[in-house]
Amino acid sequence: MYPEARVTKFISENFIPVRLHVKQHPEAMARFKAEWTPTVLILNSNGEERHRIEGFLPADDFLAQLHLGGAQVSFGDQKFDDAERRFRDVVEELPDTDAAAEALYWAGVSQYKATGKPEPLQATAKAFTERYKESQWAKKASVWAA
Amino acid sequence: MAIQWTDDVDKALAQAKESGRPLLLDFTAAPM
């Protein structure tokens, strides 16, 4: 199903993988409110949804979304240093994906949450003046500009 | 590296709770 080795490797190393065919498991679709296929949900270890990927994506974008999901799990668990690292992995390794701007935003937020200092937010706003300028994430971060 | 899929959600949820590992749920309509 996932022909790219880097995708299968990331899934195997980071998640407990569950595959549910819509015809065999319609109750699961209802239970988790999956209304389209493909839908990929990332849940934390308590079974709480942390990220949702609906529809097909090419490998780079899909991998970036998986990274985002893993990062959101860490963020929700208040493991902010780990979350920041995971978000920055997206920006550094998959910079041309749609997820990269979102990851840049949340990396700054994670660093702020970890340190309690406003400087990471200001640095994030500045970073958005240099890349992903037209993204909604740049607009969201603009309020932090010093 | 082949993914070791399960289709037992509740078993996977229990495993996640015990291990602290997150889950990935892949809903598909593709032939299996």
Backbone of each chain as nested JSON, in Angstrom:
{
  "chains": [
    {"id": "A", "residues": [
      {"number": 1, "name": "MET", "atoms": {"N": [0.838, -1.201, 0.0], "CA": [0.0, 0.0, 0.0], "C": [0.873, 1.252, 0.0]}},
      {"number": 2, "name": "TYR", "atoms": {"N": [1.933, 1.247, 0.765], "CA": [2.859, 2.368, 0.779], "C": [4.166, 1.89, 0.145]}},
      {"number": 3, "name": "PRO", "atoms": {"N": [4.354, 2.254, -1.115], "CA": [5.531, 1.725, -1.811], "C": [6.854, 2.318, -1.353]}},
      {"number": 4, "name": "GLU", "atoms": {"N": [6.829, 3.493, -0.734], "CA": [8.09, 4.14, -0.367], "C": [8.615, 3.603, 0.961]}},
      {"number": 5, "name": "ALA", "atoms": {"N": [9.84, 3.146, 0.941], "CA": [10.445, 2.544, 2.134], "C": [10.532, 3.54, 3.28]}},
      {"number": 6, "name": "ARG", "atoms": {"N": [10.774, 4.812, 2.972], "CA": [10.907, 5.78, 4.072], "C": [9.57, 5.987, 4.776]}},
      {"number": 7, "name": "VAL", "atoms": {"N": [8.456, 5.806, 4.071], "CA": [7.138, 5.915, 4.704], "C": [6.88, 4.706, 5.593]}},
      {"number": 8, "name": "THR", "atoms": {"N": [7.129, 3.51, 5.062], "CA": [6.882, 2.301, 5.862], "C": [7.814, 2.261, 7.068]}},
      {"number": 9, "name": "LYS", "atoms": {"N": [9.019, 2.714, 6.885], "CA": [9.975, 2.752, 8.009], "C": [9.484, 3.702, 9.088]}},
      {"number": 10, "name": "PHE", "atoms": {"N": [9.026, 4.889, 8.685], "CA": [8.57, 5.863, 9.673], "C": [7.352, 5.338, 10.433]}},
      {"number": 11, "name": "ILE", "atoms": {"N": [6.421, 4.745, 9.721], "CA": [5.227, 4.194, 10.382], "C": [5.626, 3.083, 11.352]}},
      {"number": 12, "name": "SER", "atoms": {"N": [6.47, 2.183, 10.904], "CA": [6.87, 1.045, 11.74], "C": [7.608, 1.49, 12.999]}},
      {"number": 13, "name": "GLU", "atoms": {"N": [8.402, 2.531, 12.857], "CA": [9.234, 2.97, 13.985], "C": [8.497, 3.879, 14.96]}},
      {"number": 14, "name": "ASN", "atoms": {"N": [7.404, 4.489, 14.523], "CA": [6.787, 5.519, 15.361], "C": [5.391, 5.198, 15.885]}},
      {"number": 15, "name": "PHE", "atoms": {"N": [4.704, 4.229, 15.261], "CA": [3.306, 3.995, 15.615], "C": [2.994, 2.511, 15.752]}},
      {"number": 16, "name": "ILE", "atoms": {"N": [1.904, 2.231, 16.459], "CA": [1.272, 0.925, 16.377], "C": [0.316, 1.025, 15.186]}},
      {"number": 17, "name": "PRO", "atoms": {"N": [0.57, 0.285, 14.104], "CA": [-0.203, 0.479, 12.877], "C": [-1.439, -0.415, 12.808]}},
      {"number": 18, "name": "VAL", "atoms": {"N": [-2.569, 0.206, 12.56], "CA": [-3.848, -0.496, 12.446], "C": [-4.437, -0.18, 11.077]}},
      {"number": 19, "name": "ARG", "atoms": {"N": [-4.771, -1.219, 10.334], "CA": [-5.387, -1.013, 9.014], "C": [-6.803, -1.553, 9.045]}},
      {"number": 20, "name": "LEU", "atoms": {"N": [-7.742, -0.719, 8.631], "CA": [-9.153, -1.069, 8.692], "C": [-9.789, -0.857, 7.326]}},
      {"number": 21, "name": "HIS", "atoms": {"N": [-10.23, -1.946, 6.726], "CA": [-10.907, -1.836, 5.43], "C": [-12.365, -1.444, 5.691]}},
      {"number": 22, "name": "VAL", "atoms": {"N": [-12.855, -0.52, 4.909], "CA": [-14.175, 0.056, 5.174], "C": [-15.287, -0.986, 5.085]}},
      {"number": 23, "name": "LYS", "atoms": {"N": [-15.106, -1.987, 4.247], "CA": [-16.16, -3.006, 4.112], "C": [-16.129, -3.991, 5.278]}},
      {"number": 24, "name": "GLN", "atoms": {"N": [-14.959, -4.248, 5.814], "CA": [-14.836, -5.198, 6.916], "C": [-15.043, -4.546, 8.274]}},
      {"number": 25, "name": "HIS", "atoms": {"N": [-14.832, -3.245, 8.351], "CA": [-14.906, -2.547, 9.637], "C": [-15.707, -1.255, 9.544]}},
      {"number": 26, "name": "PRO", "atoms": {"N": [-16.948, -1.329, 9.109], "CA": [-17.746, -0.09, 9.028], "C": [-17.978, 0.525, 10.398]}},
      {"number": 27, "name": "GLU", "atoms": {"N": [-18.005, -0.3, 11.437], "CA": [-18.24, 0.215, 12.784], "C": [-17.066, 1.083, 13.243]}},
      {"number": 28, "name": "ALA", "atoms": {"N": [-15.887, 0.738, 12.783], "CA": [-14.701, 1.523, 13.16], "C": [-14.719, 2.881, 12.475]}},
      {"number": 29, "name": "MET", "atoms": {"N": [-15.205, 2.895, 11.251], "CA": [-15.318, 4.184, 10.555], "C": [-16.254, 5.107, 11.315]}},
      {"number": 30, "name": "ALA", "atoms": {"N": [-17.353, 4.55, 11.781], "CA": [-18.306, 5.363, 12.534], "C": [-17.718, 5.77, 13.879]}},
      {"number": 31, "name": "ARG", "atoms": {"N": [-17.051, 4.838, 14.509], "CA": [-16.48, 5.077, 15.841], "C": [-15.477, 6.219, 15.819]}},
      {"number": 32, "name": "PHE", "atoms": {"N": [-14.669, 6.261, 14.775], "CA": [-13.619, 7.267, 14.699], "C": [-13.96, 8.389, 13.717]}},
      {"number": 33, "name": "LYS", "atoms": {"N": [-15.207, 8.415, 13.266], "CA": [-15.699, 9.476, 12.381], "C": [-14.813, 9.62, 11.134]}},
      {"number": 34, "name": "ALA", "atoms": {"N": [-14.478, 8.499, 10.553], "CA": [-13.771, 8.502, 9.272], "C": [-14.828, 8.455, 8.186]}},
      {"number": 35, "name": "GLU", "atoms": {"N": [-14.96, 9.538, 7.43], "CA": [-16.07, 9.662, 6.487], "C": [-15.616, 9.571, 5.04]}},
      {"number": 36, "name": "TRP", "atoms": {"N": [-14.32, 9.315, 4.837], "CA": [-13.769, 9.232, 3.488], "C": [-12.562, 8.321, 3.542]}},
      {"number": 37, "name": "THR", "atoms": {"N": [-12.22, 7.785, 2.425], "CA": [-10.984, 7.003, 2.362], "C": [-10.117, 7.517, 1.231]}},
      {"number": 38, "name": "PRO", "atoms": {"N": [-8.809, 7.479, 1.391], "CA": [-8.134, 7.078, 2.618], "C": [-8.207, 8.148, 3.707]}},
      {"number": 39, "name": "THR", "atoms": {"N": [-8.362, 7.693, 4.915], "CA": [-8.225, 8.555, 6.091], "C": [-7.235, 7.889, 7.019]}},
      {"number": 40, "name": "VAL", "atoms": {"N": [-6.28, 8.673, 7.486], "CA": [-5.294, 8.184, 8.444], "C": [-5.422, 9.031, 9.704]}},
      {"number": 41, "name": "LEU", "atoms": {"N": [-5.627, 8.379, 10.81], "CA": [-5.702, 9.065, 12.1], "C": [-4.479, 8.712, 12.928]}},
      {"number": 42, "name": "ILE", "atoms": {"N": [-3.973, 9.699, 13.631], "CA": [-2.903, 9.445, 14.589], "C": [-3.474, 9.735, 15.969]}},
      {"number": 43, "name": "LEU", "atoms": {"N": [-3.441, 8.721, 16.801], "CA": [-3.984, 8.809, 18.156], "C": [-2.853, 8.718, 19.156]}},
      {"number": 44, "name": "ASN", "atoms": {"N": [-2.997, 9.395, 20.293], "CA": [-1.985, 9.217, 21.336], "C": [-2.207, 7.878, 22.036]}},
      {"number": 45, "name": "SER", "atoms": {"N": [-1.382, 7.581, 23.012], "CA": [-1.449, 6.263, 23.656], "C": [-2.714, 6.08, 24.486]}},
      {"number": 46, "name": "ASN", "atoms": {"N": [-3.46, 7.177, 24.71], "CA": [-4.757, 7.077, 25.381], "C": [-5.906, 6.94, 24.383]}},
      {"number": 47, "name": "GLY", "atoms": {"N": [-5.589, 6.844, 23.11], "CA": [-6.613, 6.7, 22.088], "C": [-7.273, 8.003, 21.679]}},
      {"number": 48, "name": "GLU", "atoms": {"N": [-6.675, 9.119, 22.037], "CA": [-7.234, 10.428, 21.68], "C": [-6.641, 10.889, 20.35]}},
      {"number": 49, "name": "GLU", "atoms": {"N": [-7.498, 11.359, 19.45], "CA": [-7.034, 11.786, 18.133], "C": [-6.174, 13.028, 18.248]}},
      {"number": 50, "name": "ARG", "atoms": {"N": [-5.037, 12.983, 17.578], "CA": [-4.121, 14.115, 17.596], "C": [-3.886, 14.672, 16.191]}},
      {"number": 51, "name": "HIS", "atoms": {"N": [-4.155, 13.865, 15.168], "CA": [-3.919, 14.35, 13.798], "C": [-4.743, 13.523, 12.839]}},
      {"number": 52, "name": "ARG", "atoms": {"N": [-5.209, 14.163, 11.791], "CA": [-6.063, 13.501, 10.807], "C": [-5.564, 13.847, 9.406]}},
      {"number": 53, "name": "ILE", "atoms": {"N": [-5.423, 12.837, 8.582], "CA": [-5.011, 13.021, 7.191], "C": [-6.108, 12.419, 6.327]}},
      {"number": 54, "name": "GLU", "atoms": {"N": [-6.791, 13.279, 5.575], "CA": [-7.901, 12.796, 4.752], "C": [-7.549, 12.935, 3.277]}},
      {"number": 55, "name": "GLY", "atoms": {"N": [-7.711, 11.873, 2.537], "CA": [-7.414, 11.888, 1.121], "C": [-5.979, 11.507, 0.823]}},
      {"number": 56, "name": "PHE", "atoms": {"N": [-5.761, 11.249, -0.468], "CA": [-4.434, 10.853, -0.922], "C": [-3.444, 12.018, -0.843]}},
      {"number": 57, "name": "LEU", "atoms": {"N": [-2.184, 11.68, -0.576], "CA": [-1.087, 12.631, -0.69], "C": [0.107, 11.917, -1.309]}},
      {"number": 58, "name": "PRO", "atoms": {"N": [0.879, 12.623, -2.126], "CA": [2.128, 12.021, -2.601], "C": [3.084, 11.804, -1.428]}},
      {"number": 59, "name": "ALA", "atoms": {"N": [4.097, 10.998, -1.644], "CA": [4.923, 10.485, -0.548], "C": [5.519, 11.57, 0.343]}},
      {"number": 60, "name": "ASP", "atoms": {"N": [6.112, 12.603, -0.238], "CA": [6.723, 13.651, 0.587], "C": [5.693, 14.314, 1.497]}},
      {"number": 61, "name": "ASP", "atoms": {"N": [4.555, 14.661, 0.921], "CA": [3.524, 15.328, 1.704], "C": [2.945, 14.391, 2.764]}},
      {"number": 62, "name": "PHE", "atoms": {"N": [2.776, 13.132, 2.403], "CA": [2.245, 12.167, 3.367], "C": [3.232, 11.977, 4.521]}},
      {"number": 63, "name": "LEU", "atoms": {"N": [4.488, 11.841, 4.188], "CA": [5.506, 11.675, 5.227], "C": [5.547, 12.905, 6.131]}},
      {"number": 64, "name": "ALA", "atoms": {"N": [5.428, 14.078, 5.548], "CA": [5.412, 15.299, 6.35], "C": [4.225, 15.309, 7.304]}},
      {"number": 65, "name": "GLN", "atoms": {"N": [3.075, 14.854, 6.817], "CA": [1.887, 14.794, 7.674], "C": [2.072, 13.766, 8.801]}},
      {"number": 66, "name": "LEU", "atoms": {"N": [2.734, 12.657, 8.512], "CA": [3.0, 11.664, 9.56], "C": [3.91, 12.257, 10.626]}},
      {"number": 67, "name": "HIS", "atoms": {"N": [4.915, 12.984, 10.168], "CA": [5.801, 13.675, 11.113], "C": [5.004, 14.662, 11.966]}},
      {"number": 68, "name": "LEU", "atoms": {"N": [4.132, 15.422, 11.311], "CA": [3.302, 16.387, 12.048], "C": [2.476, 15.669, 13.108]}},
      {"number": 69, "name": "GLY", "atoms": {"N": [1.896, 14.552, 12.725], "CA": [1.083, 13.787, 13.662], "C": [1.878, 13.335, 14.871]}},
      {"number": 70, "name": "GLY", "atoms": {"N": [3.063, 12.819, 14.622], "CA": [3.921, 12.405, 15.726], "C": [4.291, 13.579, 16.617]}},
      {"number": 71, "name": "ALA", "atoms": {"N": [4.531, 14.713, 15.994], "CA": [4.869, 15.914, 16.754], "C": [3.678, 16.38, 17.583]}},
      {"number": 72, "name": "GLN", "atoms": {"N": [2.481, 16.289, 17.002], "CA": [1.283, 16.717, 17.733], "C": [1.021, 15.788, 18.919]}},
      {"number": 73, "name": "VAL", "atoms": {"N": [1.364, 14.532, 18.78], "CA": [1.245, 13.611, 19.927], "C": [2.148, 14.09, 21.058]}},
      {"number": 74, "name": "SER", "atoms": {"N": [3.378, 14.398, 20.732], "CA": [4.316, 14.871, 21.759], "C": [3.844, 16.186, 22.358]}},
      {"number": 75, "name": "PHE", "atoms": {"N": [3.35, 17.085, 21.503], "CA": [2.871, 18.38, 21.997], "C": [1.712, 18.179, 22.976]}},
      {"number": 76, "name": "GLY", "atoms": {"N": [0.766, 17.33, 22.599], "CA": [-0.371, 17.051, 23.465], "C": [0.027, 16.395, 24.772]}},
      {"number": 77, "name": "ASP", "atoms": {"N": [1.131, 15.643, 24.749], "CA": [1.664, 15.014, 25.962], "C": [2.575, 15.966, 26.739]}},
      {"number": 78, "name": "GLN", "atoms": {"N": [2.649, 17.209, 26.259], "CA": [3.476, 18.255, 26.881], "C": [4.965, 17.908, 26.873]}},
      {"number": 79, "name": "LYS", "atoms": {"N": [5.354, 17.13, 25.901], "CA": [6.783, 16.857, 25.692], "C": [7.272, 17.86, 24.644]}},
      {"number": 80, "name": "PHE", "atoms": {"N": [7.441, 19.087, 25.083], "CA": [7.612, 20.192, 24.144], "C": [8.955, 20.161, 23.433]}},
      {"number": 81, "name": "ASP", "atoms": {"N": [9.999, 19.71, 24.122], "CA": [11.303, 19.617, 23.454], "C": [11.238, 18.602, 22.314]}},
      {"number": 82, "name": "ASP", "atoms": {"N": [10.619, 17.468, 22.588], "CA": [10.487, 16.445, 21.548], "C": [9.6, 16.939, 20.419]}},
      {"number": 83, "name": "ALA", "atoms": {"N": [8.514, 17.626, 20.788], "CA": [7.612, 18.159, 19.766], "C": [8.356, 19.136, 18.862]}},
      {"number": 84, "name": "GLU", "atoms": {"N": [9.138, 20.038, 19.486], "CA": [9.875, 21.02, 18.686], "C": [10.815, 20.314, 17.702]}},
      {"number": 85, "name": "ARG", "atoms": {"N": [11.524, 19.318, 18.186], "CA": [12.463, 18.597, 17.319], "C": [11.719, 17.966, 16.137]}},
      {"number": 86, "name": "ARG", "atoms": {"N": [10.585, 17.369, 16.423], "CA": [9.811, 16.704, 15.362], "C": [9.267, 17.716, 14.362]}},
      {"number": 87, "name": "PHE", "atoms": {"N": [8.8, 18.854, 14.862], "CA": [8.306, 19.889, 13.944], "C": [9.447, 20.402, 13.068]}},
      {"number": 88, "name": "ARG", "atoms": {"N": [10.588, 20.618, 13.678], "CA": [11.719, 21.155, 12.901], "C": [12.227, 20.126, 11.893]}},
      {"number": 89, "name": "ASP", "atoms": {"N": [12.07, 18.858, 12.181], "CA": [12.425, 17.822, 11.195], "C": [11.645, 18.014, 9.902]}},
      {"number": 90, "name": "VAL", "atoms": {"N": [10.38, 18.399, 10.027], "CA": [9.559, 18.603, 8.831], "C": [10.124, 19.778, 8.021]}},
      {"number": 91, "name": "VAL", "atoms": {"N": [10.427, 20.859, 8.716], "CA": [10.911, 22.066, 8.041], "C": [12.254, 21.793, 7.36]}},
      {"number": 92, "name": "GLU", "atoms": {"N": [13.093, 21.042, 8.026], "CA": [14.445, 20.813, 7.511], "C": [14.487, 19.72, 6.447]}},
      {"number": 93, "name": "GLU", "atoms": {"N": [13.71, 18.672, 6.631], "CA": [13.8, 17.52, 5.726], "C": [12.766, 17.54, 4.609]}},
      {"number": 94, "name": "LEU", "atoms": {"N": [11.649, 18.233, 4.831], "CA": [10.571, 18.26, 3.842], "C": [10.085, 19.693, 3.646]}},
      {"number": 95, "name": "PRO", "atoms": {"N": [11.0, 20.601, 3.323], "CA": [10.68, 22.035, 3.317], "C": [9.703, 22.48, 2.239]}},
      {"number": 96, "name": "ASP", "atoms": {"N": [9.55, 21.664, 1.205], "CA": [8.683, 22.068, 0.099], "C": [7.268, 21.513, 0.215]}},
      {"number": 97, "name": "THR", "atoms": {"N": [6.975, 20.862, 1.321], "CA": [5.63, 20.316, 1.516], "C": [4.721, 21.378, 2.127]}},
      {"number": 98, "name": "ASP", "atoms": {"N": [3.413, 21.162, 1.941], "CA": [2.438, 22.087, 2.529], "C": [2.511, 22.085, 4.056]}},
      {"number": 99, "name": "ALA", "atoms": {"N": [2.976, 20.984, 4.622], "CA": [3.038, 20.866, 6.081], "C": [4.158, 21.684, 6.698]}},
      {"number": 100, "name": "ALA", "atoms": {"N": [5.131, 22.092, 5.889], "CA": [6.33, 22.724, 6.45], "C": [6.023, 24.047, 7.146]}},
      {"number": 101, "name": "ALA", "atoms": {"N": [5.137, 24.845, 6.574], "CA": [4.802, 26.122, 7.202], "C": [4.112, 25.902, 8.552]}},
      {"number": 102, "name": "GLU", "atoms": {"N": [3.205, 24.939, 8.571], "CA": [2.538, 24.608, 9.84], "C": [3.549, 24.124, 10.868]}},
      {"number": 103, "name": "ALA", "atoms": {"N": [4.488, 23.314, 10.415], "CA": [5.509, 22.78, 11.314], "C": [6.384, 23.9, 11.881]}},
      {"number": 104, "name": "LEU", "atoms": {"N": [6.714, 24.878, 11.047], "CA": [7.532, 26.005, 11.508], "C": [6.808, 26.761, 12.62]}},
      {"number": 105, "name": "TYR", "atoms": {"N": [5.526, 26.972, 12.407], "CA": [4.704, 27.656, 13.409], "C": [4.731, 26.912, 14.744]}},
      {"number": 106, "name": "TRP", "atoms": {"N": [4.419, 25.631, 14.68], "CA": [4.312, 24.837, 15.909], "C": [5.671, 24.577, 16.567]}},
      {"number": 107, "name": "ALA", "atoms": {"N": [6.726, 24.611, 15.791], "CA": [8.056, 24.49, 16.387], "C": [8.315, 25.674, 17.302]}},
      {"number": 108, "name": "GLY", "atoms": {"N": [7.918, 26.856, 16.836], "CA": [8.08, 28.049, 17.659], "C": [7.215, 27.991, 18.907]}},
      {"number": 109, "name": "VAL", "atoms": {"N": [5.99, 27.545, 18.735], "CA": [5.092, 27.427, 19.885], "C": [5.642, 26.414, 20.887]}},
      {"number": 110, "name": "SER", "atoms": {"N": [6.154, 25.296, 20.384], "CA": [6.715, 24.26, 21.269], "C": [7.883, 24.812, 22.074]}},
      {"number": 111, "name": "GLN", "atoms": {"N": [8.735, 25.589, 21.392], "CA": [9.884, 26.158, 22.096], "C": [9.418, 27.156, 23.16]}},
      {"number": 112, "name": "TYR", "atoms": {"N": [8.413, 27.927, 22.815], "CA": [7.845, 28.852, 23.811], "C": [7.278, 28.089, 25.0]}},
      {"number": 113, "name": "LYS", "atoms": {"N": [6.539, 27.022, 24.725], "CA": [5.932, 26.246, 25.812], "C": [6.999, 25.605, 26.686]}},
      {"number": 114, "name": "ALA", "atoms": {"N": [8.125, 25.233, 26.074], "CA": [9.204, 24.581, 26.821], "C": [9.956, 25.574, 27.692]}},
      {"number": 115, "name": "THR", "atoms": {"N": [10.09, 26.815, 27.199], "CA": [10.944, 27.786, 27.887], "C": [10.166, 28.839, 28.667]}},
      {"number": 116, "name": "GLY", "atoms": {"N": [8.951, 29.093, 28.237], "CA": [8.18, 30.175, 28.84], "C": [8.629, 31.551, 28.383]}},
      {"number": 117, "name": "LYS", "atoms": {"N": [9.515, 31.583, 27.406], "CA": [10.058, 32.866, 26.954], "C": [9.418, 33.273, 25.623]}},
      {"number": 118, "name": "PRO", "atoms": {"N": [9.219, 34.563, 25.424], "CA": [8.571, 35.016, 24.184], "C": [9.494, 35.029, 22.97]}},
      {"number": 119, "name": "GLU", "atoms": {"N": [10.804, 34.965, 23.222], "CA": [11.738, 35.082, 22.093], "C": [11.507, 34.056, 20.98]}},
      {"number": 120, "name": "PRO", "atoms": {"N": [11.191, 32.799, 21.282], "CA": [10.927, 31.852, 20.191], "C": [9.754, 32.259, 19.309]}},
      {"number": 121, "name": "LEU", "atoms": {"N": [8.757, 32.901, 19.9], "CA": [7.619, 33.335, 19.094], "C": [8.04, 34.476, 18.171]}},
      {"number": 122, "name": "GLN", "atoms": {"N": [8.825, 35.395, 18.705], "CA": [9.316, 36.504, 17.885], "C": [10.216, 35.977, 16.77]}},
      {"number": 123, "name": "ALA", "atoms": {"N": [11.058, 35.016, 17.105], "CA": [11.941, 34.432, 16.095], "C": [11.133, 33.717, 15.016]}},
      {"number": 124, "name": "THR", "atoms": {"N": [10.037, 33.105, 15.41], "CA": [9.181, 32.42, 14.437], "C": [8.526, 33.431, 13.496]}},
      {"number": 125, "name": "ALA", "atoms": {"N": [8.052, 34.529, 14.067], "CA": [7.456, 35.576, 13.225], "C": [8.485, 36.079, 12.22]}},
      {"number": 126, "name": "LYS", "atoms": {"N": [9.699, 36.257, 12.672], "CA": [10.766, 36.726, 11.779], "C": [11.07, 35.675, 10.708]}},
      {"number": 127, "name": "ALA", "atoms": {"N": [11.092, 34.415, 11.113], "CA": [11.366, 33.344, 10.147], "C": [10.334, 33.345, 9.023]}},
      {"number": 128, "name": "PHE", "atoms": {"N": [9.102, 33.66, 9.361], "CA": [8.061, 33.685, 8.348], "C": [8.183, 34.878, 7.403]}},
      {"number": 129, "name": "THR", "atoms": {"N": [8.999, 35.855, 7.744], "CA": [9.226, 36.953, 6.793], "C": [10.215, 36.518, 5.718]}},
      {"number": 130, "name": "GLU", "atoms": {"N": [10.876, 35.383, 5.974], "CA": [11.896, 34.895, 5.052], "C": [11.436, 33.682, 4.254]}},
      {"number": 131, "name": "ARG", "atoms": {"N": [10.459, 32.954, 4.735], "CA": [9.946, 31.788, 4.022], "C": [8.487, 31.569, 4.374]}},
      {"number": 132, "name": "TYR", "atoms": {"N": [7.793, 30.917, 3.477], "CA": [6.365, 30.623, 3.633], "C": [5.57, 31.902, 3.913]}},
      {"number": 133, "name": "LYS", "atoms": {"N": [5.969, 32.989, 3.296], "CA": [5.412, 34.3, 3.612], "C": [3.924, 34.392, 3.362]}},
      {"number": 134, "name": "GLU", "atoms": {"N": [3.436, 33.65, 2.337], "CA": [2.038, 33.772, 1.942], "C": [1.147, 32.76, 2.658]}},
      {"number": 135, "name": "SER", "atoms": {"N": [1.721, 31.973, 3.545], "CA": [0.947, 30.92, 4.202], "C": [0.061, 31.504, 5.295]}},
      {"number": 136, "name": "GLN", "atoms": {"N": [-0.986, 30.744, 5.634], "CA": [-1.846, 31.189, 6.737], "C": [-1.046, 31.167, 8.042]}},
      {"number": 137, "name": "TRP", "atoms": {"N": [-0.021, 30.32, 8.104], "CA": [0.78, 30.207, 9.323], "C": [1.629, 31.463, 9.53]}},
      {"number": 138, "name": "ALA", "atoms": {"N": [2.047, 32.06, 8.42], "CA": [2.758, 33.338, 8.518], "C": [1.824, 34.409, 9.074]}},
      {"number": 139, "name": "LYS", "atoms": {"N": [0.577, 34.365, 8.635], "CA": [-0.397, 35.341, 9.134], "C": [-0.642, 35.131, 10.627]}},
      {"number": 140, "name": "LYS", "atoms": {"N": [-0.743, 33.854, 11.022], "CA": [-0.961, 33.548, 12.439], "C": [0.221, 34.014, 13.284]}},
      {"number": 141, "name": "ALA", "atoms": {"N": [1.432, 33.858, 12.76], "CA": [2.635, 34.208, 13.522], "C": [2.895, 35.71, 13.519]}},
      {"number": 142, "name": "SER", "atoms": {"N": [2.288, 36.434, 12.598], "CA": [2.593, 37.863, 12.453], "C": [2.29, 38.656, 13.723]}},
      {"number": 143, "name": "VAL", "atoms": {"N": [1.371, 38.146, 14.517], "CA": [1.002, 38.857, 15.745], "C": [2.149, 38.854, 16.757]}},
      {"number": 144, "name": "TRP", "atoms": {"N": [3.139, 37.939, 16.556], "CA": [4.255, 37.843, 17.483], "C": [5.43, 38.76, 17.131]}},
      {"number": 145, "name": "ALA", "atoms": {"N": [5.313, 39.44, 16.009], "CA": [6.449, 40.254, 15.568], "C": [6.762, 41.31, 16.622]}},
      {"number": 146, "name": "ALA", "atoms": {"N": [8.071, 41.419, 16.889], "CA": [8.494, 42.369, 17.938], "C": [8.31, 43.804, 17.477]}}
    ]},
    {"id": "B", "residues": [
      {"number": 1, "name": "MET", "atoms": {"N": [11.269, -2.557, 4.903], "CA": [10.652, -2.889, 6.205], "C": [9.139, -2.946, 6.033]}},
      {"number": 2, "name": "ALA", "atoms": {"N": [8.555, -4.116, 6.114], "CA": [7.111, -4.256, 5.948], "C": [6.404, -3.841, 7.234]}},
      {"number": 3, "name": "ILE", "atoms": {"N": [5.279, -3.139, 7.084], "CA": [4.51, -2.727, 8.258], "C": [3.743, -3.926, 8.79]}},
      {"number": 4, "name": "GLN", "atoms": {"N": [3.795, -4.119, 10.092], "CA": [3.066, -5.215, 10.744], "C": [1.691, -4.715, 11.157]}},
      {"number": 5, "name": "TRP", "atoms": {"N": [0.761, -4.731, 10.212], "CA": [-0.576, -4.211, 10.47], "C": [-1.38, -5.154, 11.354]}},
      {"number": 6, "name": "THR", "atoms": {"N": [-2.246, -4.56, 12.185], "CA": [-3.288, -5.302, 12.863], "C": [-4.611, -4.671, 12.472]}},
      {"number": 7, "name": "ASP", "atoms": {"N": [-5.711, -5.427, 12.578], "CA": [-7.039, -4.827, 12.358], "C": [-7.862, -4.89, 13.644]}},
      {"number": 8, "name": "ASP", "atoms": {"N": [-7.197, -5.202, 14.746], "CA": [-7.874, -5.268, 16.036], "C": [-7.62, -3.958, 16.778]}},
      {"number": 9, "name": "VAL", "atoms": {"N": [-8.581, -3.039, 16.65], "CA": [-8.383, -1.703, 17.21], "C": [-8.256, -1.735, 18.732]}},
      {"number": 10, "name": "ASP", "atoms": {"N": [-9.121, -2.481, 19.367], "CA": [-9.113, -2.477, 20.836], "C": [-7.843, -3.099, 21.396]}},
      {"number": 11, "name": "LYS", "atoms": {"N": [-7.367, -4.12, 20.737], "CA": [-6.11, -4.722, 21.171], "C": [-4.97, -3.719, 20.989]}},
      {"number": 12, "name": "ALA", "atoms": {"N": [-5.014, -3.002, 19.871], "CA": [-3.981, -2.005, 19.607], "C": [-4.056, -0.859, 20.611]}},
      {"number": 13, "name": "LEU", "atoms": {"N": [-5.269, -0.458, 20.968], "CA": [-5.428, 0.601, 21.967], "C": [-4.847, 0.164, 23.312]}},
      {"number": 14, "name": "ALA", "atoms": {"N": [-5.095, -1.079, 23.669], "CA": [-4.551, -1.605, 24.929], "C": [-3.029, -1.644, 24.877]}},
      {"number": 15, "name": "GLN", "atoms": {"N": [-2.516, -2.045, 23.74], "CA": [-1.064, -2.092, 23.56], "C": [-0.467, -0.691, 23.639]}},
      {"number": 16, "name": "ALA", "atoms": {"N": [-1.182, 0.268, 23.067], "CA": [-0.714, 1.656, 23.097], "C": [-0.67, 2.177, 24.531]}},
      {"number": 17, "name": "LYS", "atoms": {"N": [-1.727, 1.899, 25.267], "CA": [-1.783, 2.373, 26.658], "C": [-0.648, 1.767, 27.487]}},
      {"number": 18, "name": "GLU", "atoms": {"N": [-0.373, 0.501, 27.235], "CA": [0.669, -0.186, 28.01], "C": [2.061, 0.306, 27.628]}},
      {"number": 19, "name": "SER", "atoms": {"N": [2.243, 0.55, 26.36], "CA": [3.578, 0.89, 25.849], "C": [3.849, 2.388, 25.8]}},
      {"number": 20, "name": "GLY", "atoms": {"N": [2.784, 3.185, 25.788], "CA": [2.968, 4.632, 25.611], "C": [3.177, 5.04, 24.175]}},
      {"number": 21, "name": "ARG", "atoms": {"N": [3.006, 4.1, 23.271], "CA": [3.246, 4.35, 21.841], "C": [1.958, 4.84, 21.181]}},
      {"number": 22, "name": "PRO", "atoms": {"N": [2.043, 5.813, 20.302], "CA": [0.841, 6.264, 19.603], "C": [0.408, 5.27, 18.528]}},
      {"number": 23, "name": "LEU", "atoms": {"N": [-0.832, 5.454, 18.058], "CA": [-1.385, 4.579, 17.039], "C": [-1.572, 5.317, 15.739]}},
      {"number": 24, "name": "LEU", "atoms": {"N": [-1.506, 4.559, 14.665], "CA": [-1.886, 5.071, 13.358], "C": [-3.008, 4.183, 12.842]}},
      {"number": 25, "name": "LEU", "atoms": {"N": [-4.162, 4.804, 12.568], "CA": [-5.313, 4.082, 12.03], "C": [-5.441, 4.44, 10.56]}},
      {"number": 26, "name": "ASP", "atoms": {"N": [-5.383, 3.441, 9.728], "CA": [-5.417, 3.635, 8.28], "C": [-6.723, 3.06, 7.758]}},
      {"number": 27, "name": "PHE", "atoms": {"N": [-7.664, 3.935, 7.412], "CA": [-8.948, 3.517, 6.856], "C": [-8.817, 3.493, 5.33]}},
      {"number": 28, "name": "THR", "atoms": {"N": [-9.11, 2.353, 4.744], "CA": [-8.893, 2.197, 3.318], "C": [-10.061, 1.486, 2.655]}},
      {"number": 29, "name": "ALA", "atoms": {"N": [-10.226, 1.759, 1.379], "CA": [-11.196, 1.038, 0.567], "C": [-10.478, 0.229, -0.511]}},
      {"number": 30, "name": "ALA", "atoms": {"N": [-9.161, 0.245, -0.464], "CA": [-8.372, -0.435, -1.485], "C": [-8.442, -1.942, -1.285]}},
      {"number": 31, "name": "PRO", "atoms": {"N": [-8.344, -2.712, -2.348], "CA": [-8.33, -4.166, -2.217], "C": [-7.158, -4.616, -1.35]}},
      {"number": 32, "name": "MET", "atoms": {"N": [-7.423, -5.59, -0.487], "CA": [-6.365, -6.047, 0.425], "C": [-6.039, -7.514, 0.214]}}
    ]}
  ]
}
